[in-house]
Amino acid sequence: MSYTSTGEVIALTPIEHVGQNGMAKRQLVIKFKDGEHEQIQPFTLWRERAEKCSATVGSRVVVSWDYKGREYHGKYYADAVAWKVEVQGQAGSVQQQQPAPSQQGDTSDTLPF
């Protein structure tokens, strides 16, 4: 089962190479609003997804991810593994509208000061 989350990137770790094969790994952390509360959700990016991630801190993204669990020496671990990151733009950026041209000669609704 796959999930999606939409939010603003608040952290993106540098790529690190782990394991015997030197597999690329990085972590992407987003912040989003869940009802009235802000939530923070970390994701792990592996291999080429870690290297090709074009998101930056402050970007608005849609992350497609899977929940992975595993056992290692009697301990259990869980991780949200991102398999697709779509950048939608910068968070908080609003397209500004051009001001309407003022009507010259009509000063009936302007203030004198």
Biopython code that builds the backbone (N, CA, C, O; Angstrom):
import numpy as np
from Bio.PDB.StructureBuilder import StructureBuilder

atoms = [
    (1, "MET", "N", (0.841, -1.170, 0.000)),
    (1, "MET", "CA", (0.000, 0.000, 0.000)),
    (1, "MET", "C", (0.890, 1.238, 0.000)),
    (1, "MET", "O", (1.867, 1.309, 0.745)),
    (2, "SER", "N", (0.547, 2.208, -0.837)),
    (2, "SER", "CA", (1.314, 3.450, -0.935)),
    (2, "SER", "C", (0.518, 4.603, -0.339)),
    (2, "SER", "O", (-0.712, 4.581, -0.304)),
    (3, "TYR", "N", (1.240, 5.598, 0.123)),
    (3, "TYR", "CA", (0.652, 6.785, 0.722)),
    (3, "TYR", "C", (1.216, 8.010, 0.037)),
    (3, "TYR", "O", (2.244, 7.931, -0.636)),
    (4, "THR", "N", (0.545, 9.159, 0.204)),
    (4, "THR", "CA", (1.089, 10.429, -0.266)),
    (4, "THR", "C", (0.953, 11.459, 0.848)),
    (4, "THR", "O", (0.001, 11.435, 1.629)),
    (5, "SER", "N", (1.915, 12.354, 0.902)),
    (5, "SER", "CA", (1.895, 13.458, 1.860)),
    (5, "SER", "C", (2.317, 14.715, 1.124)),
    (5, "SER", "O", (3.203, 14.677, 0.270)),
    (6, "THR", "N", (1.680, 15.834, 1.458)),
    (6, "THR", "CA", (1.999, 17.118, 0.844)),
    (6, "THR", "C", (2.413, 18.086, 1.937)),
    (6, "THR", "O", (1.742, 18.195, 2.964)),
    (7, "GLY", "N", (3.518, 18.788, 1.718)),
    (7, "GLY", "CA", (3.971, 19.746, 2.718)),
    (7, "GLY", "C", (5.175, 20.530, 2.262)),
    (7, "GLY", "O", (5.578, 20.466, 1.100)),
    (8, "GLU", "N", (5.749, 21.275, 3.197)),
    (8, "GLU", "CA", (6.919, 22.118, 2.947)),
    (8, "GLU", "C", (8.163, 21.412, 3.474)),
    (8, "GLU", "O", (8.169, 20.900, 4.594)),
    (9, "VAL", "N", (9.213, 21.389, 2.663)),
    (9, "VAL", "CA", (10.473, 20.768, 3.075)),
    (9, "VAL", "C", (11.126, 21.657, 4.133)),
    (9, "VAL", "O", (11.375, 22.838, 3.892)),
    (10, "ILE", "N", (11.402, 21.079, 5.310)),
    (10, "ILE", "CA", (12.066, 21.842, 6.365)),
    (10, "ILE", "C", (13.492, 21.354, 6.601)),
    (10, "ILE", "O", (14.280, 22.035, 7.258)),
    (11, "ALA", "N", (13.830, 20.176, 6.068)),
    (11, "ALA", "CA", (15.204, 19.668, 6.192)),
    (11, "ALA", "C", (15.464, 18.657, 5.075)),
    (11, "ALA", "O", (14.577, 17.901, 4.679)),
    (12, "LEU", "N", (16.693, 18.664, 4.582)),
    (12, "LEU", "CA", (17.135, 17.709, 3.570)),
    (12, "LEU", "C", (18.604, 17.436, 3.851)),
    (12, "LEU", "O", (19.457, 18.301, 3.655)),
    (13, "THR", "N", (18.890, 16.224, 4.312)),
    (13, "THR", "CA", (20.267, 15.904, 4.691)),
    (13, "THR", "C", (21.129, 15.699, 3.450)),
    (13, "THR", "O", (20.613, 15.370, 2.382)),
    (14, "PRO", "N", (22.435, 15.893, 3.588)),
    (14, "PRO", "CA", (23.327, 15.587, 2.474)),
    (14, "PRO", "C", (23.313, 14.083, 2.186)),
    (14, "PRO", "O", (22.968, 13.279, 3.051)),
    (15, "ILE", "N", (23.688, 13.723, 0.981)),
    (15, "ILE", "CA", (23.754, 12.306, 0.616)),
    (15, "ILE", "C", (24.892, 11.660, 1.387)),
    (15, "ILE", "O", (26.000, 12.193, 1.448)),
    (16, "GLU", "N", (24.604, 10.504, 1.974)),
    (16, "GLU", "CA", (25.643, 9.708, 2.616)),
    (16, "GLU", "C", (25.630, 8.332, 1.973)),
    (16, "GLU", "O", (24.591, 7.871, 1.503)),
    (17, "HIS", "N", (26.763, 7.686, 1.953)),
    (17, "HIS", "CA", (26.872, 6.352, 1.365)),
    (17, "HIS", "C", (27.027, 5.349, 2.498)),
    (17, "HIS", "O", (27.950, 5.441, 3.307)),
    (18, "VAL", "N", (26.103, 4.385, 2.542)),
    (18, "VAL", "CA", (26.047, 3.443, 3.652)),
    (18, "VAL", "C", (26.164, 2.008, 3.148)),
    (18, "VAL", "O", (25.896, 1.718, 1.982)),
    (19, "GLY", "N", (26.563, 1.127, 4.041)),
    (19, "GLY", "CA", (26.643, -0.297, 3.730)),
    (19, "GLY", "C", (27.887, -0.664, 2.951)),
    (19, "GLY", "O", (28.690, 0.196, 2.590)),
    (20, "GLN", "N", (28.036, -1.947, 2.698)),
    (20, "GLN", "CA", (29.200, -2.451, 1.981)),
    (20, "GLN", "C", (29.221, -1.992, 0.531)),
    (20, "GLN", "O", (30.290, -1.840, -0.059)),
    (21, "ASN", "N", (28.044, -1.771, -0.045)),
    (21, "ASN", "CA", (27.966, -1.348, -1.445)),
    (21, "ASN", "C", (27.993, 0.167, -1.610)),
    (21, "ASN", "O", (28.001, 0.659, -2.739)),
    (22, "GLY", "N", (28.006, 0.905, -0.527)),
    (22, "GLY", "CA", (28.036, 2.366, -0.597)),
    (22, "GLY", "C", (26.752, 2.953, -1.168)),
    (22, "GLY", "O", (26.791, 3.904, -1.948)),
    (23, "MET", "N", (25.611, 2.382, -0.777)),
    (23, "MET", "CA", (24.319, 2.822, -1.280)),
    (23, "MET", "C", (24.020, 4.259, -0.824)),
    (23, "MET", "O", (24.204, 4.595, 0.346)),
    (24, "ALA", "N", (23.557, 5.101, -1.759)),
    (24, "ALA", "CA", (23.236, 6.495, -1.457)),
    (24, "ALA", "C", (21.967, 6.562, -0.610)),
    (24, "ALA", "O", (20.993, 5.855, -0.868)),
    (25, "LYS", "N", (21.998, 7.427, 0.410)),
    (25, "LYS", "CA", (20.858, 7.600, 1.312)),
    (25, "LYS", "C", (20.800, 9.056, 1.743)),
    (25, "LYS", "O", (21.834, 9.692, 1.949)),
    (26, "ARG", "N", (19.592, 9.579, 1.878)),
    (26, "ARG", "CA", (19.392, 10.907, 2.465)),
    (26, "ARG", "C", (18.012, 10.973, 3.079)),
    (26, "ARG", "O", (17.145, 10.155, 2.773)),
    (27, "GLN", "N", (17.809, 11.952, 3.948)),
    (27, "GLN", "CA", (16.530, 12.091, 4.620)),
    (27, "GLN", "C", (15.888, 13.415, 4.218)),
    (27, "GLN", "O", (16.543, 14.457, 4.176)),
    (28, "LEU", "N", (14.594, 13.348, 3.926)),
    (28, "LEU", "CA", (13.787, 14.500, 3.568)),
    (28, "LEU", "C", (12.737, 14.653, 4.661)),
    (28, "LEU", "O", (12.051, 13.688, 5.000)),
    (29, "VAL", "N", (12.604, 15.853, 5.215)),
    (29, "VAL", "CA", (11.634, 16.090, 6.292)),
    (29, "VAL", "C", (10.678, 17.178, 5.841)),
    (29, "VAL", "O", (11.100, 18.255, 5.420)),
    (30, "ILE", "N", (9.366, 16.885, 5.933)),
    (30, "ILE", "CA", (8.376, 17.886, 5.558)),
    (30, "ILE", "C", (7.512, 18.255, 6.758)),
    (30, "ILE", "O", (7.374, 17.497, 7.718)),
    (31, "LYS", "N", (6.933, 19.456, 6.661)),
    (31, "LYS", "CA", (5.999, 19.952, 7.672)),
    (31, "LYS", "C", (4.673, 20.175, 6.957)),
    (31, "LYS", "O", (4.634, 20.750, 5.869)),
    (32, "PHE", "N", (3.583, 19.714, 7.579)),
    (32, "PHE", "CA", (2.266, 19.908, 6.989)),
    (32, "PHE", "C", (1.246, 20.113, 8.093)),
    (32, "PHE", "O", (1.512, 19.833, 9.262)),
    (33, "LYS", "N", (0.089, 20.601, 7.716)),
    (33, "LYS", "CA", (-0.973, 20.870, 8.675)),
    (33, "LYS", "C", (-1.950, 19.702, 8.662)),
    (33, "LYS", "O", (-2.460, 19.333, 7.604)),
    (34, "ASP", "N", (-2.211, 19.124, 9.815)),
    (34, "ASP", "CA", (-3.152, 18.017, 9.977)),
    (34, "ASP", "C", (-4.288, 18.529, 10.854)),
    (34, "ASP", "O", (-4.221, 18.459, 12.081)),
    (35, "GLY", "N", (-5.316, 19.038, 10.216)),
    (35, "GLY", "CA", (-6.391, 19.664, 10.982)),
    (35, "GLY", "C", (-5.893, 20.966, 11.571)),
    (35, "GLY", "O", (-5.512, 21.878, 10.837)),
    (36, "GLU", "N", (-5.893, 21.060, 12.884)),
    (36, "GLU", "CA", (-5.434, 22.267, 13.562)),
    (36, "GLU", "C", (-3.952, 22.222, 13.909)),
    (36, "GLU", "O", (-3.376, 23.248, 14.271)),
    (37, "HIS", "N", (-3.331, 21.065, 13.807)),
    (37, "HIS", "CA", (-1.969, 20.885, 14.292)),
    (37, "HIS", "C", (-0.970, 20.718, 13.152)),
    (37, "HIS", "O", (-1.266, 20.105, 12.127)),
    (38, "GLU", "N", (0.226, 21.280, 13.357)),
    (38, "GLU", "CA", (1.314, 21.052, 12.409)),
    (38, "GLU", "C", (1.981, 19.725, 12.725)),
    (38, "GLU", "O", (2.182, 19.390, 13.893)),
    (39, "GLN", "N", (2.319, 18.982, 11.708)),
    (39, "GLN", "CA", (2.995, 17.699, 11.853)),
    (39, "GLN", "C", (4.319, 17.749, 11.103)),
    (39, "GLN", "O", (4.466, 18.485, 10.128)),
    (40, "ILE", "N", (5.269, 16.966, 11.565)),
    (40, "ILE", "CA", (6.565, 16.827, 10.900)),
    (40, "ILE", "C", (6.719, 15.356, 10.550)),
    (40, "ILE", "O", (6.508, 14.478, 11.388)),
    (41, "GLN", "N", (7.093, 15.096, 9.285)),
    (41, "GLN", "CA", (7.205, 13.722, 8.836)),
    (41, "GLN", "C", (8.528, 13.529, 8.092)),
    (41, "GLN", "O", (8.761, 14.179, 7.073)),
    (42, "PRO", "N", (9.397, 12.642, 8.592)),
    (42, "PRO", "CA", (10.657, 12.344, 7.898)),
    (42, "PRO", "C", (10.487, 11.185, 6.919)),
    (42, "PRO", "O", (9.719, 10.256, 7.171)),
    (43, "PHE", "N", (11.207, 11.248, 5.806)),
    (43, "PHE", "CA", (11.217, 10.189, 4.808)),
    (43, "PHE", "C", (12.656, 9.838, 4.483)),
    (43, "PHE", "O", (13.543, 10.687, 4.571)),
    (44, "THR", "N", (12.889, 8.588, 4.108)),
    (44, "THR", "CA", (14.205, 8.148, 3.663)),
    (44, "THR", "C", (14.170, 7.985, 2.149)),
    (44, "THR", "O", (13.238, 7.399, 1.599)),
    (45, "LEU", "N", (15.193, 8.509, 1.483)),
    (45, "LEU", "CA", (15.361, 8.345, 0.040)),
    (45, "LEU", "C", (16.583, 7.464, -0.184)),
    (45, "LEU", "O", (17.643, 7.722, 0.386)),
    (46, "TRP", "N", (16.448, 6.432, -1.003)),
    (46, "TRP", "CA", (17.546, 5.502, -1.267)),
    (46, "TRP", "C", (17.979, 5.562, -2.724)),
    (46, "TRP", "O", (17.197, 5.927, -3.601)),
    (47, "ARG", "N", (19.225, 5.204, -2.970)),
    (47, "ARG", "CA", (19.832, 5.017, -4.287)),
    (47, "ARG", "C", (19.626, 6.230, -5.194)),
    (47, "ARG", "O", (19.907, 7.360, -4.794)),
    (48, "GLU", "N", (19.135, 5.997, -6.414)),
    (48, "GLU", "CA", (19.003, 7.093, -7.388)),
    (48, "GLU", "C", (17.965, 8.120, -6.954)),
    (48, "GLU", "O", (18.038, 9.274, -7.377)),
    (49, "ARG", "N", (17.018, 7.741, -6.136)),
    (49, "ARG", "CA", (16.031, 8.720, -5.648)),
    (49, "ARG", "C", (16.706, 9.749, -4.742)),
    (49, "ARG", "O", (16.335, 10.923, -4.746)),
    (50, "ALA", "N", (17.690, 9.309, -3.974)),
    (50, "ALA", "CA", (18.439, 10.228, -3.116)),
    (50, "ALA", "C", (19.277, 11.178, -3.962)),
    (50, "ALA", "O", (19.385, 12.363, -3.646)),
    (51, "GLU", "N", (19.864, 10.667, -5.025)),
    (51, "GLU", "CA", (20.750, 11.475, -5.863)),
    (51, "GLU", "C", (19.995, 12.427, -6.778)),
    (51, "GLU", "O", (20.503, 13.499, -7.106)),
    (52, "LYS", "N", (18.794, 12.055, -7.192)),
    (52, "LYS", "CA", (18.042, 12.862, -8.155)),
    (52, "LYS", "C", (17.001, 13.769, -7.520)),
    (52, "LYS", "O", (16.278, 14.464, -8.235)),
    (53, "CYS", "N", (16.907, 13.781, -6.214)),
    (53, "CYS", "CA", (15.907, 14.607, -5.538)),
    (53, "CYS", "C", (16.221, 16.090, -5.769)),
    (53, "CYS", "O", (17.288, 16.570, -5.387)),
    (54, "SER", "N", (15.285, 16.808, -6.398)),
    (54, "SER", "CA", (15.513, 18.216, -6.723)),
    (54, "SER", "C", (14.882, 19.175, -5.718)),
    (54, "SER", "O", (14.925, 20.389, -5.915)),
    (55, "ALA", "N", (14.302, 18.652, -4.656)),
    (55, "ALA", "CA", (13.676, 19.496, -3.635)),
    (55, "ALA", "C", (14.746, 20.252, -2.861)),
    (55, "ALA", "O", (15.875, 19.782, -2.721)),
    (56, "THR", "N", (14.385, 21.412, -2.366)),
    (56, "THR", "CA", (15.256, 22.206, -1.507)),
    (56, "THR", "C", (14.451, 22.636, -0.285)),
    (56, "THR", "O", (13.222, 22.566, -0.286)),
    (57, "VAL", "N", (15.138, 23.074, 0.739)),
    (57, "VAL", "CA", (14.447, 23.550, 1.940)),
    (57, "VAL", "C", (13.566, 24.730, 1.538)),
    (57, "VAL", "O", (14.022, 25.669, 0.886)),
    (58, "GLY", "N", (12.311, 24.668, 1.934)),
    (58, "GLY", "CA", (11.347, 25.699, 1.575)),
    (58, "GLY", "C", (10.461, 25.310, 0.406)),
    (58, "GLY", "O", (9.458, 25.976, 0.148)),
    (59, "SER", "N", (10.808, 24.242, -0.310)),
    (59, "SER", "CA", (9.989, 23.786, -1.434)),
    (59, "SER", "C", (8.701, 23.160, -0.934)),
    (59, "SER", "O", (8.661, 22.576, 0.150)),
    (60, "ARG", "N", (7.662, 23.284, -1.722)),
    (60, "ARG", "CA", (6.404, 22.581, -1.459)),
    (60, "ARG", "C", (6.444, 21.315, -2.296)),
    (60, "ARG", "O", (6.672, 21.375, -3.504)),
    (61, "VAL", "N", (6.222, 20.160, -1.659)),
    (61, "VAL", "CA", (6.370, 18.877, -2.344)),
    (61, "VAL", "C", (5.189, 17.948, -2.073)),
    (61, "VAL", "O", (4.470, 18.090, -1.084)),
    (62, "VAL", "N", (5.017, 16.997, -2.985)),
    (62, "VAL", "CA", (4.113, 15.865, -2.784)),
    (62, "VAL", "C", (5.005, 14.636, -2.766)),
    (62, "VAL", "O", (5.707, 14.359, -3.738)),
    (63, "VAL", "N", (4.978, 13.899, -1.665)),
    (63, "VAL", "CA", (5.832, 12.726, -1.500)),
    (63, "VAL", "C", (4.970, 11.468, -1.553)),
    (63, "VAL", "O", (4.004, 11.332, -0.802)),
    (64, "SER", "N", (5.331, 10.549, -2.451)),
    (64, "SER", "CA", (4.698, 9.233, -2.497)),
    (64, "SER", "C", (5.625, 8.294, -1.752)),
    (64, "SER", "O", (6.829, 8.274, -2.005)),
    (65, "TRP", "N", (5.063, 7.504, -0.821)),
    (65, "TRP", "CA", (5.930, 6.715, 0.052)),
    (65, "TRP", "C", (5.255, 5.417, 0.487)),
    (65, "TRP", "O", (4.041, 5.246, 0.379)),
    (66, "ASP", "N", (6.093, 4.518, 0.980)),
    (66, "ASP", "CA", (5.652, 3.240, 1.542)),
    (66, "ASP", "C", (6.185, 3.125, 2.962)),
    (66, "ASP", "O", (7.233, 3.680, 3.293)),
    (67, "TYR", "N", (5.465, 2.414, 3.778)),
    (67, "TYR", "CA", (5.878, 2.151, 5.156)),
    (67, "TYR", "C", (6.597, 0.810, 5.175)),
    (67, "TYR", "O", (6.031, -0.203, 4.764)),
    (68, "LYS", "N", (7.838, 0.795, 5.646)),
    (68, "LYS", "CA", (8.640, -0.434, 5.670)),
    (68, "LYS", "C", (9.005, -0.778, 7.109)),
    (68, "LYS", "O", (9.367, 0.100, 7.893)),
    (69, "GLY", "N", (8.910, -2.044, 7.446)),
    (69, "GLY", "CA", (9.308, -2.532, 8.765)),
    (69, "GLY", "C", (10.265, -3.702, 8.615)),
    (69, "GLY", "O", (10.219, -4.431, 7.624)),
    (70, "ARG", "N", (11.135, -3.877, 9.605)),
    (70, "ARG", "CA", (12.104, -4.982, 9.544)),
    (70, "ARG", "C", (12.567, -5.343, 10.951)),
    (70, "ARG", "O", (12.404, -4.573, 11.897)),
    (71, "GLU", "N", (13.140, -6.519, 11.061)),
    (71, "GLU", "CA", (13.692, -7.006, 12.321)),
    (71, "GLU", "C", (15.191, -7.209, 12.132)),
    (71, "GLU", "O", (15.633, -7.703, 11.095)),
    (72, "TYR", "N", (15.968, -6.822, 13.142)),
    (72, "TYR", "CA", (17.411, -7.008, 13.109)),
    (72, "TYR", "C", (17.881, -7.351, 14.511)),
    (72, "TYR", "O", (17.812, -6.514, 15.411)),
    (73, "HIS", "N", (18.357, -8.569, 14.703)),
    (73, "HIS", "CA", (18.851, -9.052, 15.994)),
    (73, "HIS", "C", (17.853, -8.847, 17.131)),
    (73, "HIS", "O", (18.211, -8.398, 18.220)),
    (74, "GLY", "N", (16.603, -9.185, 16.854)),
    (74, "GLY", "CA", (15.578, -9.118, 17.891)),
    (74, "GLY", "C", (15.002, -7.733, 18.137)),
    (74, "GLY", "O", (14.164, -7.568, 19.023)),
    (75, "LYS", "N", (15.436, -6.728, 17.370)),
    (75, "LYS", "CA", (14.874, -5.380, 17.492)),
    (75, "LYS", "C", (14.113, -5.072, 16.213)),
    (75, "LYS", "O", (14.465, -5.550, 15.134)),
    (76, "TYR", "N", (13.067, -4.271, 16.346)),
    (76, "TYR", "CA", (12.210, -3.958, 15.211)),
    (76, "TYR", "C", (12.336, -2.493, 14.850)),
    (76, "TYR", "O", (12.403, -1.622, 15.717)),
    (77, "TYR", "N", (12.366, -2.242, 13.553)),
    (77, "TYR", "CA", (12.542, -0.892, 13.030)),
    (77, "TYR", "C", (11.472, -0.607, 11.985)),
    (77, "TYR", "O", (11.001, -1.518, 11.303)),
    (78, "ALA", "N", (11.093, 0.652, 11.862)),
    (78, "ALA", "CA", (10.108, 1.070, 10.866)),
    (78, "ALA", "C", (10.618, 2.329, 10.180)),
    (78, "ALA", "O", (11.359, 3.114, 10.772)),
    (79, "ASP", "N", (10.219, 2.513, 8.938)),
    (79, "ASP", "CA", (10.703, 3.642, 8.159)),
    (79, "ASP", "C", (9.683, 4.013, 7.097)),
    (79, "ASP", "O", (9.021, 3.137, 6.540)),
    (80, "ALA", "N", (9.551, 5.290, 6.813)),
    (80, "ALA", "CA", (8.741, 5.777, 5.697)),
    (80, "ALA", "C", (9.712, 6.010, 4.541)),
    (80, "ALA", "O", (10.526, 6.933, 4.586)),
    (81, "VAL", "N", (9.627, 5.179, 3.513)),
    (81, "VAL", "CA", (10.562, 5.234, 2.390)),
    (81, "VAL", "C", (9.886, 5.921, 1.203)),
    (81, "VAL", "O", (8.899, 5.418, 0.666)),
    (82, "ALA", "N", (10.423, 7.067, 0.800)),
    (82, "ALA", "CA", (9.867, 7.825, -0.324)),
    (82, "ALA", "C", (10.325, 7.206, -1.632)),
    (82, "ALA", "O", (11.500, 6.876, -1.788)),
    (83, "TRP", "N", (9.402, 7.048, -2.573)),
    (83, "TRP", "CA", (9.769, 6.534, -3.885)),
    (83, "TRP", "C", (9.487, 7.541, -4.990)),
    (83, "TRP", "O", (9.821, 7.306, -6.152)),
    (84, "LYS", "N", (8.865, 8.678, -4.623)),
    (84, "LYS", "CA", (8.645, 9.741, -5.597)),
    (84, "LYS", "C", (8.483, 11.059, -4.852)),
    (84, "LYS", "O", (7.730, 11.140, -3.882)),
    (85, "VAL", "N", (9.191, 12.093, -5.306)),
    (85, "VAL", "CA", (9.086, 13.425, -4.721)),
    (85, "VAL", "C", (8.814, 14.400, -5.853)),
    (85, "VAL", "O", (9.649, 14.579, -6.740)),
    (86, "GLU", "N", (7.644, 15.033, -5.823)),
    (86, "GLU", "CA", (7.272, 16.013, -6.841)),
    (86, "GLU", "C", (7.343, 17.406, -6.231)),
    (86, "GLU", "O", (6.655, 17.696, -5.253)),
    (87, "VAL", "N", (8.170, 18.259, -6.803)),
    (87, "VAL", "CA", (8.301, 19.631, -6.320)),
    (87, "VAL", "C", (7.209, 20.463, -6.972)),
    (87, "VAL", "O", (7.061, 20.470, -8.194)),
    (88, "GLN", "N", (6.442, 21.168, -6.133)),
    (88, "GLN", "CA", (5.344, 22.001, -6.639)),
    (88, "GLN", "C", (5.692, 23.479, -6.650)),
    (88, "GLN", "O", (4.968, 24.262, -7.266)),
    (89, "GLY", "N", (6.753, 23.887, -6.006)),
    (89, "GLY", "CA", (7.139, 25.296, -5.953)),
    (89, "GLY", "C", (7.611, 25.658, -4.561)),
    (89, "GLY", "O", (7.712, 24.805, -3.678)),
    (90, "GLN", "N", (7.896, 26.929, -4.380)),
    (90, "GLN", "CA", (8.346, 27.423, -3.087)),
    (90, "GLN", "C", (7.148, 27.638, -2.178)),
    (90, "GLN", "O", (6.146, 28.210, -2.607)),
    (91, "ALA", "N", (7.232, 27.197, -0.951)),
    (91, "ALA", "CA", (6.163, 27.410, 0.021)),
    (91, "ALA", "C", (6.065, 28.887, 0.340)),
    (91, "ALA", "O", (7.075, 29.583, 0.449)),
    (92, "GLY", "N", (4.860, 29.346, 0.485)),
    (92, "GLY", "CA", (4.641, 30.746, 0.844)),
    (92, "GLY", "C", (4.748, 31.701, -0.323)),
    (92, "GLY", "O", (4.487, 32.893, -0.163)),
    (93, "SER", "N", (5.130, 31.208, -1.507)),
    (93, "SER", "CA", (5.217, 32.113, -2.641)),
    (93, "SER", "C", (3.818, 32.311, -3.200)),
    (93, "SER", "O", (3.096, 31.348, -3.460)),
    (94, "VAL", "N", (3.456, 33.535, -3.377)),
    (94, "VAL", "CA", (2.133, 33.875, -3.876)),
    (94, "VAL", "C", (2.328, 34.722, -5.117)),
    (94, "VAL", "O", (3.123, 35.661, -5.122)),
    (95, "GLN", "N", (1.605, 34.388, -6.159)),
    (95, "GLN", "CA", (1.705, 35.206, -7.349)),
    (95, "GLN", "C", (1.009, 36.522, -7.069)),
    (95, "GLN", "O", (-0.151, 36.559, -6.656)),
    (96, "GLN", "N", (1.737, 37.596, -7.300)),
    (96, "GLN", "CA", (1.162, 38.899, -7.049)),
    (96, "GLN", "C", (0.406, 39.358, -8.285)),
    (96, "GLN", "O", (0.885, 39.225, -9.411)),
    (97, "GLN", "N", (-0.772, 39.895, -8.056)),
    (97, "GLN", "CA", (-1.553, 40.399, -9.166)),
    (97, "GLN", "C", (-1.098, 41.804, -9.494)),
    (97, "GLN", "O", (-0.688, 42.560, -8.613)),
    (98, "GLN", "N", (-1.174, 42.145, -10.766)),
    (98, "GLN", "CA", (-0.830, 43.497, -11.193)),
    (98, "GLN", "C", (-1.918, 44.443, -10.690)),
    (98, "GLN", "O", (-3.102, 44.111, -10.748)),
    (99, "PRO", "N", (-1.526, 45.620, -10.198)),
    (99, "PRO", "CA", (-2.541, 46.562, -9.740)),
    (99, "PRO", "C", (-3.395, 47.030, -10.920)),
    (99, "PRO", "O", (-2.905, 47.211, -12.035)),
    (100, "ALA", "N", (-4.668, 47.216, -10.642)),
    (100, "ALA", "CA", (-5.569, 47.694, -11.691)),
    (100, "ALA", "C", (-5.203, 49.119, -12.054)),
    (100, "ALA", "O", (-4.886, 49.922, -11.176)),
    (101, "PRO", "N", (-5.244, 49.437, -13.321)),
    (101, "PRO", "CA", (-4.912, 50.813, -13.715)),
    (101, "PRO", "C", (-5.924, 51.778, -13.102)),
    (101, "PRO", "O", (-7.132, 51.544, -13.136)),
    (102, "SER", "N", (-5.406, 52.856, -12.549)),
    (102, "SER", "CA", (-6.303, 53.826, -11.916)),
    (102, "SER", "C", (-7.021, 54.628, -12.991)),
    (102, "SER", "O", (-6.488, 54.880, -14.071)),
    (103, "GLN", "N", (-8.223, 55.013, -12.668)),
    (103, "GLN", "CA", (-8.990, 55.804, -13.623)),
    (103, "GLN", "C", (-8.605, 57.256, -13.429)),
    (103, "GLN", "O", (-8.835, 57.843, -12.372)),
    (104, "GLN", "N", (-8.026, 57.815, -14.450)),
    (104, "GLN", "CA", (-7.572, 59.196, -14.364)),
    (104, "GLN", "C", (-8.757, 60.136, -14.466)),
    (104, "GLN", "O", (-9.696, 59.887, -15.221)),
    (105, "GLY", "N", (-8.710, 61.196, -13.720)),
    (105, "GLY", "CA", (-9.758, 62.193, -13.760)),
    (105, "GLY", "C", (-10.840, 61.960, -12.721)),
    (105, "GLY", "O", (-11.506, 62.918, -12.326)),
    (106, "ASP", "N", (-11.048, 60.720, -12.255)),
    (106, "ASP", "CA", (-12.082, 60.431, -11.260)),
    (106, "ASP", "C", (-11.411, 60.340, -9.902)),
    (106, "ASP", "O", (-10.778, 59.330, -9.595)),
    (107, "THR", "N", (-11.538, 61.373, -9.084)),
    (107, "THR", "CA", (-10.908, 61.392, -7.771)),
    (107, "THR", "C", (-11.954, 61.402, -6.667)),
    (107, "THR", "O", (-11.670, 61.832, -5.549)),
    (108, "SER", "N", (-13.138, 60.942, -6.961)),
    (108, "SER", "CA", (-14.227, 61.003, -5.987)),
    (108, "SER", "C", (-13.991, 60.078, -4.788)),
    (108, "SER", "O", (-14.502, 60.352, -3.702)),
    (109, "ASP", "N", (-13.232, 58.992, -4.957)),
    (109, "ASP", "CA", (-13.031, 58.080, -3.831)),
    (109, "ASP", "C", (-11.601, 58.112, -3.303)),
    (109, "ASP", "O", (-11.187, 57.180, -2.613)),
    (110, "THR", "N", (-10.851, 59.136, -3.602)),
    (110, "THR", "CA", (-9.493, 59.247, -3.067)),
    (110, "THR", "C", (-9.477, 60.184, -1.875)),
    (110, "THR", "O", (-10.284, 61.110, -1.788)),
    (111, "LEU", "N", (-8.575, 59.945, -0.979)),
    (111, "LEU", "CA", (-8.456, 60.777, 0.202)),
    (111, "LEU", "C", (-7.543, 61.963, -0.106)),
    (111, "LEU", "O", (-6.615, 61.833, -0.905)),
    (112, "PRO", "N", (-7.790, 63.106, 0.509)),
    (112, "PRO", "CA", (-6.992, 64.292, 0.211)),
    (112, "PRO", "C", (-5.623, 64.312, 0.886)),
    (112, "PRO", "O", (-4.865, 65.257, 0.666)),
    (113, "PHE", "N", (-5.274, 63.324, 1.690)),
    (113, "PHE", "CA", (-3.995, 63.345, 2.387)),
    (113, "PHE", "C", (-3.201, 62.104, 2.146)),
    (113, "PHE", "O", (-2.094, 61.968, 2.667)),
]
sb = StructureBuilder()
sb.init_structure("model")
sb.init_model(0)
sb.init_chain("A")
sb.init_seg("    ")
for serial, (resi, resn, name, xyz) in enumerate(atoms, 1):
    if name == "N":
        sb.init_residue(resn, " ", resi, " ")
    sb.init_atom(name, np.array(xyz, "f"), 0.0, 1.0, " ", f" {name:<3s}", serial, name[0])
structure = sb.get_structure()
